[in-house]
Every structure is written in structure tokens, then in C-alpha cells.
């Protein structure tokens, strides 16, 4: 059973887009051994319906795989509890679009407690993440762990621990609220721009980049 796709990706040096969909036994996207490439052309990665996925990397990250990454989608990964270790985050300086949806156990973006800067992230969608930044019996408070100085558009739906989250039921009636929450969202993520909140078109545009979404 396939546990990661490192060898497959290494065999395609010109690969620019990686779609992984419904690979039930996949526990990691990248393994930690045998990685020789120093450069990668990978610009898009979409992880969809990976029920066994525990982490993106099983150990130290292959830095080359993330240095050119601009678009990342993570959808219906039921076991995932965090997205990035610090060594991966340090390579995400080109990331512009991030969509994370239907990951019921996701507690935080970063594995470590330190806040990480995603300098070029412009568009962020967080949808149906009930555990994200939720306090537990051993943690009184969980602060947001990413800073996005270039953030311009943000969608937060059914993420109850984020103060400007809305429900999917009311998503299409938010036009009047957007103006009120622009500055709040900007301050929360450390953006230097006014942040447009809960634009349905943003969600649709990011969905259109890949297959595997279900209505």
C-alpha cells in the first residue's frame, strides 16, 4: 500500500501540479529519505479525501518541494491535526492561496507554538474546521499561529473559535457584515491591507483549480 509519493514526484522533474485524491492508505505526502533534488517546479498541490493522512511530511521536509509552491488545497483529511512543521513553513515564502476544508481534527496550522509568517499569502479559506484553535483540558487558550502581511481575501466558515467565523447557512447574506469586519480580520492576521471577508467568488475560484470537491 502506498505510504507516500516521494519517489513518484522525484521521477517527474518538471511536475508543476500535484493532485492526490482518494488515496486511502496514504499516511504522508513526502517521506524523509532519499530526497536528492535541490529545485522543484511544483507550484500547486491539492490533497483531497486522504482519510489516512497524518502529516504532509513524515520527517524533515524536502525543502525543494515547497520553495515554488503557490497554491495549496487540503480537503477532507480526517486525521490531520496540523498542517506544517516549522521547517516546512520556512519554505512557504511563495505561497499565495491556501484552502483548508472539512478537516475535523485540525487544531492548528503550525505544529510548533511559534508564530510563522507567510509573507505572500493573499487568499485564505478556512471552512468547517470545528477544532481549529479550540482550547482543550490542558490548554487555556490557543493563539493564531500564522501572520499574513499580504492577506487580501479571507473566508472563515464554521470555524467557531475564530471571532469572525460565520455559518454556512448565512454565508450568502454577508455583504453588509463585510465592511464591519475588514479591519478586525486585517489586525487578526497581521495584514497590511484591508481584508475582504467571506467572498463566495474567492471560494469558487480556488475550488476551480482542482477536482474532487463535492457540493
N, C-alpha and C positions, 0 to 999 in steps of 0.2 A: 504494500500500500504506500502511495506517495506521501512522504512526510514534509518535504519542502521542494521548491522548484529551482534551487540554486544552479544545478547542473544544466537544466533546460535553458535558463536565462543566459548562462555563460556561453552556451553554444550558439547564441543569436546575438552577435556583437553589435548589430545595427538596430536592435529592438528599441522601439520608441514608446510602445503602448503595451501594457500587460493587463489582461483581463483574466481573473480567476473566479470561476463561477461554479458553485455546487460541487466542489471537491471535498467530499465528506470526511476523508481521512487526513486532510492537510492540517498539521498542527502549527507549522511555521511557514512563512513565505520564503525566508532565506535561512540556510544553515550557516554555521560559523566556521566551517572547514573548507579548504580547497579553493578559496576565492583568490584569483590572481589578477583580475582586471583592475586597472587604476582609473579608467574612464568608462563612462556609460552614456548612452544616448537616451536612456529611459526618461520620458517626460510625463507619462501618465501611468497610474496604477489603480486598478479597480478590484477590490476584494469583496465578493458578493456571495452570500449564502454559504459561508465556510463554518459549518457547525462545530468543527473540532479545533479551530484556530485559537491558540493560546497566546501567541505573541507574533509580531511581524518578523522578528529575528530570534533565533534560538540561542544566540550568544552575542559576542562582539559584532557590531553591524559591519557589513561590507559597505564602507563609506561611498565607494564609487557609484553604487546603485541609487543613491539618494541625492547626489550633488546636482543633477539636472532635473530632478522631479518637480513638476509644476502643478500637477493635478492628482489628487488622491481621493478616492471614494472607499468608504468602509461601510458595508450594508449587511445587516443580519448575520453578524458574527457573534454567536450566542455566548461564547466562553470568554471573550476578550474583556479584560479588566482595565487595561491601559493601552495607549496607542504606541508611545515611543519611550525607549530608554534614552538617557542623556546623550549617548554617543550618536544615536540616530538623529536626534533633534539638532545637533550641531551641524549636520549636513543638509538641513532643510532650508537653506537660505534662498532657494529659488522657488519654494512652494507658494503658489498663488491661490489655489482653490482647494478647499477641504470640505468634504461632505461626510458626516457620520450619522448613521440612522439605524434604528432597531437593533441596538446592542444592549440587551437588558442588564448585563453585569458590569458595564463600563463605569468605572468610578472616577477616573481622571484621565487627562490626556498624557501626562508625563508619569513615568514610573517613579522618578525621584521627586523630592519635595521642592527642589529649586525651580523657580520660575524661569521659563525658557522663552527667548524672543524668536518669533517667526517673522523676519523683517519684511518679507514681500507678500505675506498673506493678505489678499484683498477680499476674498469671498469665503464666508464660513457658514455652514449649515449644520446645526445640531438638532436632531429630531428623534423623538421617542427614546430618550436616554434617562430612564427613571432613577438610576443610581448615580448619575454624574454629579460629583461634588457633594454627595449626601454624607452627612456625619454618621458614624457608627458608634457602638458601645465604647470603643477605645479612642475615638477622635471626636473632640467637641466641635471643631469647625474645620472645614476644608476650603482653602482659598483657591481661586482660579490659578492655574499653573502655566498659562501662556500669556505672552504680551505680543500684541499685533499692531505695531505702529502704522502700518499701511492699510489697515482694515477699512473697507468702504461699504460692504454689504454683509448683513448678518441675518440669519434666520434661526430662531430658537423656538422649538415647538415641543410640548410635552417633556420638558426638562424642568421638573418642579423646583429644583434648588437654585435655578438662575432667576434673578428678580424680574427679568423682562420676558420670561417664557410665556407663551400663550398655548392654548389648547388647539388641537387640530380642528375641533368643531368651529372655533371662532376665527380660524386663520384667514378666511376670505372677507372678514369685516374689520380689518385692522388699519385701514387707511387713516382714520382720524387719530389713532394712537401713535402712528409713526413719528409725527412731529414732536410729540411729547417726549419720546424716548430716545431721540437722536443723541443728545449729549450724555445721557446715562450710559448707553452702550459704548460710546466713544471712551469715556472715562474708565469703564469697567475693563476694557481690553487694552487700554493704553494707546488708542489710535489718535493720530494727529489730524484725522479727517472727521467730518460729520458722517456718522454711520447710518445708512438706510436700513431700517429694520423690517424683517418679515415680508420681503418682496417675493411673491409667488413666482414671478418670472425667473428670478435667480435660481430657485429650486428646480424649475423645469429645465433651465439651461444646463445645469450641472447633471441632471438626470440624462439629458440627451447625449452626453458624452459616452455613455456606456449602455450595455444591455443588462437585463436581469432584474430591473425594478418591476414590482407588481403594484397595481392600483389598489 
